[in-house]
Amino acid sequence: MQGTKVFTVTDLGGGDGGKGGVVHKLCEQFGAHTVIKVGGAQGCHGVRTVAGQQFNFSQLGCGTFGGSRTYLSPLFTMDPVALLTEADELMYHWGVRNVYELITADEGVLCTTLYHMIGSQLRELARMGYQKGTVGTGVGEAVHDAERFPAAAIRAGDLRKPNLLREKLQQIRLQKITDLEGLLAGEFWPEDLPAVEA
């Protein structure tokens, strides 16, 4: 490992700091083997290459166009459905045919679900004039739920166990119904009611 270089790329706030472009450039310049992701799947890191490729990475690392691998660390929160969508777009629109060979997830990676996404979005609508500006992907909701109900949290390793996955999804669905019952009885802006009622 002598001579191995490690770069940490971060910014000071809520995004738009250019991290995606910086990571892409570092990967290209140094032939980076792996991008290790921490944080949440709500991040959207834009990359534009000299070859004209333009993509917003969320689940995969910003070195993917150059063949750098991605490792989703236990500090990352992923959206499995969004990961498949992102991989499909990279394969079929941008020609990255080996995209699944370039990504590895730690079995302990926390996963968001549609129920977390819905919960996050409903909570934001219920804040009415006091929204905090969430992007509504359910990352915060999933992290909070995992702290309250660790046994029900879906981890990457659970995705290979259909019966366990089904059981945990049911637990999460029922918990979200309970959690949001009082919230749904509250007030919403009239223009938000169609989304709430859906």
N, CA, C and O of each residue as an XYZ file, in Angstrom:
792
protein
N       0.807     -1.198      0.000
C       0.000      0.000      0.000
C       0.850      1.262      0.000
O       0.316      2.370      0.045
N       2.142      1.106     -0.049
C       3.014      2.272     -0.041
C       2.742      3.122     -1.272
O       2.672      2.602     -2.386
N       2.590      4.418     -1.078
C       2.327      5.321     -2.191
C       0.854      5.470     -2.513
O       0.505      6.211     -3.432
N      -0.026      4.787     -1.783
C      -1.463      4.921     -2.019
C      -1.929      6.298     -1.595
O      -1.572      6.788     -0.524
N      -2.739      6.922     -2.460
C      -3.271      8.245     -2.140
C      -4.745      8.127     -1.828
O      -5.476      7.387     -2.486
N      -5.177      8.863     -0.818
C      -6.580      8.919     -0.438
C      -6.986     10.391     -0.408
O      -6.321     11.216      0.220
N      -8.077     10.708     -1.088
C      -8.607     12.068     -1.083
C      -9.967     12.057     -0.406
O     -10.776     11.161     -0.651
N     -10.222     13.035      0.435
C     -11.540     13.222      1.040
C     -12.148     14.465      0.420
O     -11.563     15.547      0.472
N     -13.324     14.305     -0.166
C     -13.988     15.433     -0.822
C     -15.289     15.710     -0.091
O     -16.142     14.831      0.029
N     -15.440     16.932      0.395
C     -16.651     17.323      1.108
C     -16.893     18.802      0.865
O     -16.084     19.470      0.221
N     -17.995     19.314      1.374
C     -18.202     20.757      1.357
C     -18.792     21.159      2.701
O     -18.935     20.327      3.597
N     -19.128     22.418      2.839
C     -19.504     22.930      4.158
C     -21.003     23.018      4.377
O     -21.445     23.398      5.462
N     -21.791     22.677      3.372
C     -23.215     22.913      3.558
C     -24.096     21.970      2.789
O     -23.807     20.783      2.645
N     -25.176     22.526      2.301
C     -26.249     21.738      1.715
C     -26.067     21.381      0.262
O     -27.052     21.071     -0.409
N     -24.887     21.408     -0.243
C     -24.692     20.972     -1.621
C     -24.295     22.090     -2.553
O     -23.993     23.205     -2.128
N     -24.303     21.765     -3.843
C     -23.901     22.685     -4.912
C     -22.486     23.204     -4.719
O     -22.155     24.316     -5.131
N     -21.655     22.383     -4.085
C     -20.277     22.790     -3.865
C     -19.330     22.294     -4.946
O     -18.134     22.583     -4.901
N     -19.849     21.553     -5.917
C     -19.012     21.055     -7.006
C     -18.298     19.755     -6.700
O     -17.332     19.406     -7.378
N     -18.756     19.032     -5.690
C     -18.081     17.786     -5.295
C     -18.023     16.776     -6.441
O     -16.999     16.128     -6.654
N     -19.127     16.649     -7.175
C     -19.171     15.669     -8.256
C     -18.080     15.888     -9.283
O     -17.382     14.953     -9.675
N     -17.938     17.131     -9.717
C     -16.910     17.456    -10.703
C     -15.503     17.247    -10.159
O     -14.611     16.797    -10.877
N     -15.313     17.579     -8.883
C     -14.003     17.406     -8.251
C     -13.646     15.919     -8.169
O     -12.526     15.523     -8.494
N     -14.611     15.097     -7.731
C     -14.350     13.658     -7.624
C     -14.071     13.070     -9.001
O     -13.148     12.270     -9.154
N     -14.847     13.452     -9.994
C     -14.619     12.959    -11.360
C     -13.211     13.318    -11.833
O     -12.504     12.472    -12.381
N     -12.811     14.555    -11.625
C     -11.482     15.019    -12.069
C     -10.371     14.264    -11.343
O      -9.389     13.862    -11.967
N     -10.516     14.067    -10.033
C      -9.501     13.323     -9.284
C      -9.391     11.878     -9.779
O      -8.293     11.336     -9.908
N     -10.535     11.273    -10.052
C     -10.531      9.890    -10.551
C      -9.832      9.798    -11.894
O      -9.044      8.883    -12.132
N     -10.122     10.754    -12.775
C      -9.489     10.772    -14.098
C      -7.989     11.028    -13.983
O      -7.184     10.343    -14.613
N      -7.624     12.009    -13.181
C      -6.220     12.423    -13.091
C      -5.338     11.363    -12.435
O      -4.188     11.173    -12.832
N      -5.882     10.671    -11.424
C      -5.064      9.726    -10.672
C      -5.418      8.270    -10.935
O      -4.849      7.372    -10.315
N      -6.357      8.027    -11.854
C      -6.762      6.648    -12.135
C      -7.291      5.963    -10.894
O      -6.923      4.827    -10.596
N      -8.153      6.654    -10.170
C      -8.642      6.148     -8.887
C      -9.286      4.781     -9.030
O     -10.054      4.535     -9.960
N      -8.967      3.900     -8.103
C      -9.547      2.560     -8.094
C     -10.985      2.591     -7.578
O     -11.871      1.990     -8.186
N     -11.230      3.293     -6.448
C     -12.522      3.224     -5.785
C     -12.931      4.576     -5.203
O     -12.117      5.312     -4.645
N     -14.220      4.873     -5.354
C     -14.841      6.005     -4.678
C     -15.672      5.411     -3.539
O     -16.546      4.576     -3.773
N     -15.397      5.840     -2.316
C     -16.142      5.362     -1.147
C     -17.198      6.397     -0.813
O     -16.888      7.562     -0.565
N     -18.460      5.956     -0.809
C     -19.554      6.882     -0.559
C     -20.022      6.799      0.884
O     -20.184      5.714      1.444
N     -20.236      7.975      1.475
C     -20.836      8.106      2.795
C     -21.998      9.083      2.629
O     -22.117      9.734      1.591
N     -22.838      9.187      3.627
C     -23.949     10.118      3.518
C     -25.190      9.431      2.996
O     -25.415      8.247      3.246
N     -25.994     10.189      2.266
C     -27.273      9.648      1.828
C     -27.488      9.690      0.340
O     -26.806     10.401     -0.399
N     -28.465      8.901     -0.080
C     -28.796      8.789     -1.497
C     -29.499     10.034     -2.013
O     -29.794     10.118     -3.205
N     -29.776     11.004     -1.146
C     -30.426     12.222     -1.600
C     -29.445     13.146     -2.309
O     -29.854     14.095     -2.979
N     -28.145     12.871     -2.164
C     -27.143     13.690     -2.824
C     -27.206     13.518     -4.327
O     -27.426     12.413     -4.823
N     -27.014     14.592     -5.043
C     -27.049     14.542     -6.507
C     -25.796     15.250     -7.005
O     -25.694     16.474     -6.921
N     -24.854     14.486     -7.518
C     -23.549     15.024     -7.860
C     -23.372     15.044     -9.375
O     -23.227     14.002    -10.014
N     -23.387     16.249     -9.930
C     -23.319     16.398    -11.379
C     -21.914     16.255    -11.924
O     -20.951     16.771    -11.357
N     -21.818     15.540    -13.039
C     -20.548     15.352    -13.734
C     -20.765     15.635    -15.212
O     -21.751     15.193    -15.803
N     -19.835     16.377    -15.802
C     -19.827     16.602    -17.251
C     -18.416     16.315    -17.741
O     -17.454     16.940    -17.295
N     -18.299     15.366    -18.660
C     -16.974     14.956    -19.132
C     -16.607     15.702    -20.414
O     -17.465     16.290    -21.074
N     -15.328     15.668    -20.751
C     -14.874     16.300    -21.998
C     -15.443     15.576    -23.219
O     -15.488     16.140    -24.312
N     -15.875     14.333    -23.033
C     -16.466     13.562    -24.133
C     -17.950     13.885    -24.321
O     -18.602     13.328    -25.204
N     -18.479     14.783    -23.492
C     -19.874     15.181    -23.635
C     -20.843     14.403    -22.764
O     -22.052     14.621    -22.842
N     -20.338     13.502    -21.938
C     -21.218     12.771    -21.029
C     -21.638     13.710    -19.893
O     -20.821     14.453    -19.348
N     -22.911     13.659    -19.553
C     -23.431     14.503    -18.480
C     -24.398     13.675    -17.663
O     -25.363     13.125    -18.194
N     -24.134     13.588    -16.361
C     -24.948     12.705    -15.525
C     -24.928     13.210    -14.095
O     -23.929     13.756    -13.627
N     -26.068     13.017    -13.396
C     -26.149     13.337    -11.973
C     -26.089     12.039    -11.177
O     -27.049     11.268    -11.160
N     -24.976     11.806    -10.531
C     -24.772     10.596     -9.744
C     -25.374     10.757     -8.355
O     -25.228     11.798     -7.716
N     -26.043      9.723     -7.907
C     -26.614      9.728     -6.575
C     -26.172      8.494     -5.797
O     -25.661      8.598     -4.682
N     -26.374      7.335     -6.396
C     -26.007      6.077     -5.757
C     -24.572      5.671     -6.102
O     -23.830      5.200     -5.240
N     -24.197      5.853     -7.339
C     -22.856      5.467     -7.787
C     -21.890      6.638     -7.655
O     -22.295      7.799     -7.594
N     -20.599      6.303     -7.613
C     -19.574      7.321     -7.467
C     -19.338      8.088     -8.750
O     -19.628      7.605     -9.844
N     -18.809      9.288     -8.602
C     -18.614     10.189     -9.741
C     -17.417      9.818    -10.613
O     -17.104     10.537    -11.561
N     -16.745      8.710    -10.307
C     -15.663      8.233    -11.167
C     -16.104      7.115    -12.085
O     -15.274      6.500    -12.755
N     -17.402      6.840    -12.127
C     -17.922      5.691    -12.877
C     -17.621      5.775    -14.363
O     -17.292      4.761    -14.979
N     -17.723      6.950    -14.950
C     -17.452      7.075    -16.387
C     -16.036      6.647    -16.735
O     -15.788      6.122    -17.821
N     -15.104      6.872    -15.810
C     -13.715      6.510    -16.054
C     -13.357      5.105    -15.584
O     -12.195      4.707    -15.664
N     -14.332      4.352    -15.099
C     -14.080      2.979    -14.666
C     -13.715      2.823    -13.211
O     -13.374      1.720    -12.782
N     -13.775      3.903    -12.427
C     -13.508      3.773    -10.988
C     -14.658      3.022    -10.327
O     -15.821      3.200    -10.689
N     -14.321      2.192     -9.367
C     -15.343      1.429     -8.658
C     -16.010      2.296     -7.597
O     -15.481      3.332     -7.194
N     -17.185      1.849     -7.154
C     -17.913      2.524     -6.073
C     -18.100      1.538     -4.940
O     -18.490      0.391     -5.155
N     -17.815      2.000     -3.724
C     -18.083      1.211     -2.527
C     -19.063      1.991     -1.672
O     -18.757      3.095     -1.221
N     -20.247      1.421     -1.444
C     -21.227      2.040     -0.565
C     -20.905      1.589      0.853
O     -21.117      0.430      1.210
N     -20.394      2.510      1.652
C     -19.929      2.189      2.999
C     -21.109      2.076      3.959
O     -22.223      2.476      3.620
N     -20.875      1.534      5.152
C     -21.961      1.453      6.151
C     -22.478      2.826      6.568
O     -23.521      2.920      7.216
N     -21.767      3.890      6.208
C     -22.209      5.252      6.531
C     -23.116      5.822      5.450
O     -23.572      6.960      5.558
N     -23.381      5.034      4.404
C     -24.225      5.481      3.298
C     -25.644      4.964      3.499
O     -25.841      3.903      4.091
N     -26.622      5.698      3.015
C     -28.016      5.252      3.000
C     -28.455      5.210      1.554
O     -28.449      6.234      0.871
N     -28.839      4.026      1.075
C     -29.139      3.895     -0.349
C     -30.619      3.645     -0.604
O     -31.362      3.182      0.261
N     -31.010      3.968     -1.823
C     -32.349      3.677     -2.321
C     -32.176      2.590     -3.375
O     -31.730      2.894     -4.482
N     -32.511      1.331     -3.078
C     -32.267      0.241     -4.027
C     -32.941      0.429     -5.379
O     -32.366      0.079     -6.410
N     -34.160      0.979     -5.387
C     -34.873      1.191     -6.652
C     -34.165      2.268     -7.475
O     -33.978      2.115     -8.682
N     -33.774      3.361     -6.808
C     -33.057      4.422     -7.513
C     -31.702      3.926     -8.025
O     -31.243      4.358     -9.082
N     -31.064      3.021     -7.282
C     -29.795      2.445     -7.734
C     -29.978      1.696     -9.052
O     -29.174      1.850     -9.972
N     -31.033      0.887     -9.143
C     -31.308      0.147    -10.387
C     -31.606      1.106    -11.540
O     -31.158      0.886    -12.665
N     -32.358      2.163    -11.259
C     -32.693      3.152    -12.287
C     -31.438      3.862    -12.779
O     -31.249      4.046    -13.981
N     -30.588      4.256    -11.846
C     -29.339      4.942    -12.191
C     -28.436      4.024    -13.011
O     -27.849      4.447    -14.007
N     -28.332      2.780    -12.592
C     -27.494      1.818    -13.321
C     -28.026      1.590    -14.736
O     -27.250      1.518    -15.689
N     -29.348      1.477    -14.873
C     -29.946      1.286    -16.202
C     -29.643      2.463    -17.124
O     -29.308      2.274    -18.293
N     -29.764      3.679    -16.591
C     -29.487      4.850    -17.422
C     -28.018      4.886    -17.846
O     -27.704      5.217    -18.989
N     -27.132      4.548    -16.928
C     -25.706      4.521    -17.279
C     -25.415      3.448    -18.329
O     -24.600      3.662    -19.228
N     -26.079      2.297    -18.216
C     -25.846      1.211    -19.178
C     -26.433      1.522    -20.544
O     -25.754      1.416    -21.565
N     -27.710      1.908    -20.551
C     -28.429      1.961    -21.819
C     -28.423      3.328    -22.487
O     -28.708      3.437    -23.679
N     -28.100      4.372    -21.729
C     -27.999      5.696    -22.353
C     -26.552      6.121    -22.565
O     -26.217      6.746    -23.571
N     -25.702      5.775    -21.610
C     -24.311      6.225    -21.676
C     -23.319      5.108    -21.986
O     -22.122      5.373    -22.097
N     -23.773      3.891    -22.127
C     -22.896      2.808    -22.577
C     -21.939      2.254    -21.548
O     -20.952      1.616    -21.916
N     -22.199      2.478    -20.248
C     -21.345      1.903    -19.196
C     -21.864      0.487    -18.941
O     -22.627      0.267    -18.000
N     -21.461     -0.456    -19.759
C     -22.046     -1.800    -19.754
C     -21.706     -2.614    -18.513
O     -22.462     -3.513    -18.143
N     -20.591     -2.318    -17.865
C     -20.161     -3.119    -16.712
C     -20.495     -2.445    -15.389
O     -19.800     -2.657    -14.395
N     -21.546     -1.638    -15.362
C     -21.840     -0.823    -14.187
C     -22.003     -1.664    -12.918
O     -21.582     -1.236    -11.843
N     -22.604     -2.848    -13.024
C     -22.799     -3.664    -11.820
C     -21.495     -4.298    -11.343
O     -21.394     -4.704    -10.186
N     -20.518     -4.384    -12.201
C     -19.203     -4.871    -11.777
C     -18.430     -3.784    -11.037
O     -17.437     -4.064    -10.366
N     -18.893     -2.545    -11.167
C     -18.177     -1.411    -10.586
C     -18.716     -0.988     -9.216
O     -18.204     -0.043     -8.617
N     -19.740     -1.678     -8.721
C     -20.327     -1.238     -7.452
C     -20.393     -2.384     -6.443
O     -20.746     -3.514     -6.778
N     -20.042     -2.057     -5.205
C     -20.122     -2.990     -4.085
C     -20.771     -2.248     -2.922
O     -20.456     -1.087     -2.661
N     -21.678     -2.926     -2.227
C     -22.327     -2.321     -1.054
C     -22.025     -3.159      0.174
O     -22.141     -4.384      0.144
N     -21.640     -2.500      1.246
C     -21.492     -3.184      2.522
C     -22.857     -3.736      2.923
O     -23.876     -3.082      2.704
N     -22.885     -4.926      3.505
C     -24.162     -5.541      3.881
C     -24.924     -4.721      4.913
O     -26.135     -4.886      5.063
N     -24.235     -3.846      5.621
C     -24.879     -3.036      6.648
C     -25.457     -1.728      6.158
O     -25.999     -0.964      6.957
N     -25.361     -1.442      4.856
C     -25.889     -0.183      4.319
C     -27.402     -0.127      4.558
O     -28.132     -1.056      4.213
N     -27.852      0.970      5.150
C     -29.274      1.175      5.389
C     -29.977      1.497      4.073
O     -29.442      2.228      3.240
N     -31.176      0.948      3.891
C     -31.949      1.177      2.662
C     -33.206      1.978      2.961
O     -33.878      1.747      3.966
N     -33.515      2.910      2.092
C     -34.782      3.626      2.170
C     -35.831      2.841      1.395
O     -35.506      1.982      0.577
N     -37.092      3.149      1.667
C     -38.192      2.513      0.954
C     -39.163      3.587      0.485
O     -39.033      4.756      0.847
N     -40.125      3.186     -0.313
C     -41.166      4.101     -0.749
C     -41.926      4.665      0.452
O     -42.363      5.815      0.425
N     -42.083      3.864      1.501
C     -42.799      4.322      2.692
C     -42.050      5.459      3.387
O     -42.665      6.400      3.888
N     -40.729      5.367      3.413
C     -39.930      6.454      3.993
C     -40.055      7.714      3.142
O     -40.155      8.822      3.670
N     -40.048      7.540      1.839
C     -40.170      8.680      0.937
C     -41.514      9.386      1.141
O     -41.572     10.610      1.257
N     -42.582      8.604      1.182
C     -43.912      9.184      1.386
C     -43.978      9.901      2.730
O     -44.506     11.009      2.820
N     -43.441      9.270      3.778
C     -43.436      9.888      5.102
C     -42.708     11.219      5.105
O     -43.189     12.196      5.679
N     -41.557     11.258      4.468
C     -40.762     12.484      4.396
C     -41.516     13.591      3.679
O     -41.539     14.735      4.132
N     -42.131     13.243      2.558
C     -42.843     14.253      1.773
C     -44.087     14.763      2.492
O     -44.387     15.955      2.435
N     -44.816     13.870      3.170
C     -45.997     14.295      3.921
C     -45.618     15.195      5.097
O     -46.307     16.174      5.383
N     -44.530     14.863      5.769
C     -44.083     15.711      6.884
C     -43.730     17.107      6.377
O     -44.024     18.106      7.034
N     -43.108     17.168      5.222
C     -42.735     18.477      4.664
C     -43.981     19.285      4.297
O     -44.037     20.486      4.561
N     -44.976     18.640      3.692
C     -46.216     19.348      3.346
C     -46.947     19.828      4.597
O     -47.560     20.896      4.585
N     -46.886     19.042      5.681
C     -47.570     19.403      6.924
C     -46.919     20.607      7.608
O     -47.548     21.246      8.451
N     -45.699     20.919      7.269
C     -45.022     22.083      7.874
C     -45.570     23.389      7.309
O     -45.318     24.459      7.865
N     -46.308     23.310      6.222
C     -46.931     24.445      5.550
C     -45.910     25.569      5.348
O     -44.993     25.421      4.541
N     -46.049     26.667      6.050
C     -45.144     27.804      5.822
C     -43.780     27.660      6.459
O     -42.979     28.593      6.412
N     -43.495     26.510      7.055
C     -42.234     26.338      7.789
C     -41.431     25.145      7.279
O     -40.785     24.437      8.051
N     -41.485     24.936      5.967
C     -40.748     23.801      5.396
C     -39.254     23.951      5.640
O     -38.714     25.055      5.710
N     -38.608     22.794      5.768
C     -37.154     22.831      5.959
C     -36.405     22.636      4.650
O     -35.186     22.802      4.604
N     -37.123     22.284      3.579
C     -36.473     22.166      2.272
C     -35.961     20.782      1.953
O     -34.999     20.650      1.196
N     -36.565     19.749      2.499
C     -36.128     18.384      2.209
C     -36.347     18.052      0.733
O     -37.258     18.588      0.102
N     -35.519     17.175      0.189
C     -35.726     16.721     -1.186
C     -36.693     15.549     -1.224
O     -37.099     15.123     -2.305
N     -37.069     15.022     -0.066
C     -38.131     14.037      0.018
C     -37.799     12.638     -0.449
O     -38.684     11.914     -0.904
N     -36.534     12.239     -0.346
C     -36.163     10.884     -0.771
C     -36.323      9.855      0.348
O     -36.222      8.652      0.106
N     -36.571     10.325      1.567
C     -36.801      9.410      2.684
C     -35.565      9.007      3.454
O     -35.643      8.143      4.327
N     -34.426      9.607      3.157
C     -33.191      9.234      3.851
C     -33.282      9.546      5.343
O     -33.010      8.679      6.174
N     -33.660     10.765      5.687
C     -33.772     11.140      7.092
C     -34.797     10.291      7.823
O     -34.588      9.889      8.967
N     -35.906     10.024      7.148
C     -36.972      9.199      7.726
C     -36.451      7.783      8.013
O     -36.721      7.216      9.071
N     -35.703      7.225      7.058
C     -35.160      5.866      7.228
C     -34.144      5.814      8.369
O     -34.138      4.863      9.151
N     -33.295      6.821      8.465
C     -32.295      6.866      9.537
C     -32.989      6.973     10.894
O     -32.629      6.273     11.841
N     -33.982      7.850     10.981
C     -34.721      8.026     12.239
C     -35.423      6.723     12.641
O     -35.385      6.314     13.802
N     -36.061      6.086     11.663
C     -36.751      4.826     11.961
C     -35.775      3.733     12.380
O     -36.080      2.941     13.271
N     -34.618      3.683     11.754
C     -33.623      2.662     12.092
C     -33.121      2.834     13.524
O     -32.778      1.857     14.190
N     -33.081      4.085     13.994
C     -32.686      4.339     15.381
C     -33.788      3.899     16.345
O     -33.501      3.385     17.426
N     -35.045      4.101     15.952
C     -36.178      3.742     16.823
C     -36.477      2.248     16.786
O     -36.784      1.642     17.812
N     -36.385      1.657     15.588
C     -36.763      0.250     15.402
C     -35.671     -0.481     14.617
O     -35.889     -0.841     13.460
N     -34.507     -0.705     15.221
C     -33.382     -1.286     14.481
C     -33.677     -2.649     13.866
O     -33.142     -2.974     12.806
N     -34.509     -3.442     14.505
C     -34.788     -4.785     13.982
C     -35.594     -4.738     12.692
O     -35.552     -5.684     11.905
N     -36.328     -3.651     12.461
C     -37.143     -3.529     11.251
C     -36.390     -2.852     10.109
O     -36.871     -2.849      8.976
N     -35.222     -2.281     10.384
C     -34.469     -1.566      9.354
C     -34.006     -2.534      8.261
O     -33.535     -3.636      8.543
N     -34.150     -2.099      7.024
C     -33.696     -2.914      5.901
C     -32.254     -2.540      5.584
O     -31.935     -1.373      5.353
N     -31.400     -3.537      5.578
C     -29.986     -3.359      5.242
C     -29.714     -4.019      3.891
O     -30.490     -4.861      3.439
N     -28.628     -3.638      3.260
C     -28.309     -4.178      1.934
C     -28.286     -5.698      1.932
O     -28.729     -6.319      0.965
N     -27.780     -6.306      2.991
C     -27.727     -7.760      3.065
C     -29.105     -8.414      3.066
O     -29.244     -9.578      2.693
N     -30.130     -7.657      3.489
C     -31.490     -8.194      3.511
C     -32.092     -8.324      2.117
O     -33.055     -9.066      1.925
N     -31.536     -7.614      1.151
C     -32.104     -7.626     -0.200
C     -31.986     -8.995     -0.863
O     -32.674     -9.270     -1.846
N     -31.118     -9.855     -0.331
C     -30.964    -11.213     -0.870
C     -31.858    -12.222     -0.149
O     -31.801    -13.420     -0.427
N     -32.679    -11.734      0.774
C     -33.532    -12.618      1.584
C     -34.988    -12.201      1.406
O     -35.503    -11.417      2.204
N     -35.662    -12.713      0.372
C     -37.012    -12.231      0.040
C     -38.018    -12.302      1.182
O     -38.803    -11.371      1.365
N     -38.012    -13.369      1.942
C     -38.991    -13.498      3.027
C     -38.753    -12.466      4.125
O     -39.695    -11.849      4.621
N     -37.497    -12.286      4.497
C     -37.157    -11.290      5.510
C     -37.464     -9.888      4.994
O     -37.996     -9.055      5.728
N     -37.132     -9.633      3.739
C     -37.381     -8.322      3.131
C     -38.876     -8.009      3.145
O     -39.282     -6.904      3.506
N     -39.686     -8.980      2.753
C     -41.142     -8.796      2.751
C     -41.653     -8.501      4.163
O     -42.508     -7.636      4.350
N     -41.135     -9.212      5.136
C     -41.542     -9.019      6.530
C     -41.178     -7.624      7.023
O     -41.987     -6.956      7.667
N     -39.970     -7.191      6.721
C     -39.531     -5.866      7.169
C     -40.299     -4.750      6.456
O     -40.631     -3.734      7.068
N     -40.577     -4.937      5.172
C     -41.363     -3.930      4.449
C     -42.751     -3.784      5.065
O     -43.276     -2.677      5.180
N     -43.331     -4.900      5.454
C     -44.647     -4.861      6.094
C     -44.574     -4.129      7.435
O     -45.459     -3.339      7.763
N     -43.520     -4.392      8.205
C     -43.352     -3.702      9.492
C     -43.214     -2.199      9.279
O     -43.813     -1.405     10.005
N     -42.424     -1.813      8.284
C     -42.212     -0.391      8.005
C     -43.519      0.257      7.549
O     -43.843      1.364      7.980
N     -44.265     -0.419      6.685
C     -45.534      0.119      6.193
C     -46.502      0.370      7.361
O     -47.109      1.438      7.455
N     -46.636     -0.606      8.232
C     -47.547     -0.459      9.366
C     -47.081      0.634     10.322
O     -47.900      1.369     10.873
N     -45.759      0.745     10.522
C     -45.234      1.783     11.402
C     -45.480      3.169     10.814
O     -45.812      4.103     11.544
N     -45.319      3.307      9.495
C     -45.568      4.608      8.857
C     -47.039      4.991      8.965
O     -47.356      6.161      9.182
N     -47.942      4.025      8.816
C     -49.373      4.312      8.967
C     -49.642      4.865     10.364
O     -50.357      5.854     10.524
N     -49.059      4.213     11.377
C     -49.226      4.671     12.759
C     -48.603      6.047     12.962
O     -49.223      6.932     13.553
N     -47.374      6.229     12.472
C     -46.655      7.492     12.652
C     -47.376      8.679     12.016
O     -47.365      9.781     12.565
N     -47.995      8.457     10.869
C     -48.545      9.558     10.087
C     -50.032      9.796     10.323
O     -50.606     10.738      9.778
N     -50.651      8.950     11.127
C     -52.097      9.049     11.345
C     -52.499     10.425     11.864
O     -53.405     11.054     11.319
N     -51.832     10.892     12.910
C     -52.146     12.203     13.471
C     -51.819     13.327     12.510
O     -52.558     14.306     12.411
N     -50.724     13.186     11.812
C     -50.297     14.201     10.855
C     -51.338     14.385      9.751
O     -51.646     15.515      9.370
N     -51.878     13.283      9.238
C     -52.846     13.338      8.145
C     -54.166     13.959      8.578
O     -54.940     14.423      7.741
N     -54.425     13.968      9.882
C     -55.651     14.586     10.388
C     -55.491     16.097     10.536
O     -56.460     16.800     10.825
N     -54.288     16.590     10.340
C     -54.019     18.020     10.496
C     -54.333     18.821      9.250
O     -55.016     18.350      8.340
N     -53.821     20.043      9.224
C     -54.100     20.963      8.121
C     -52.982     20.934      7.084
O     -51.812     20.702      7.392
N     -53.396     21.181      5.837
C     -52.474     21.300      4.715
C     -52.944     22.455      3.839
O     -54.121     22.817      3.855
N     -52.014     23.032      3.074
C     -52.417     24.042      2.104
C     -53.381     23.398      1.110
O     -53.187     22.241      0.738
N     -54.416     24.121      0.672
C     -55.387     23.551     -0.278
C     -54.735     22.966     -1.527
O     -55.172     21.932     -2.034
N     -53.693     23.624     -2.020
C     -53.032     23.135     -3.247
C     -52.249     21.853     -3.014
O     -51.904     21.162     -3.972
N     -51.961     21.520     -1.751
C     -51.229     20.293     -1.435
C     -52.168     19.108     -1.179
O     -51.716     17.964     -1.139
N     -53.450     19.367     -1.010
C     -54.382     18.303     -0.658
C     -54.436     17.150     -1.675
O     -54.526     15.994     -1.261
N     -54.386     17.421     -2.990
C     -54.392     16.284     -3.924
C     -53.226     15.332     -3.701
O     -53.397     14.117     -3.807
N     -52.041     15.861     -3.394
C     -50.874     15.014     -3.144
C     -51.043     14.250     -1.835
O     -50.669     13.081     -1.742
N     -51.606     14.911     -0.821
C     -51.807     14.266      0.478
C     -52.833     13.152      0.363
O     -52.648     12.071      0.921
N     -53.909     13.411     -0.357
C     -54.988     12.440     -0.487
C     -54.613     11.257     -1.375
O     -55.196     10.179     -1.265
N     -53.643     11.468     -2.247
C     -53.205     10.378     -3.131
C     -52.494      9.323     -2.316
O     -52.044      8.318     -2.866
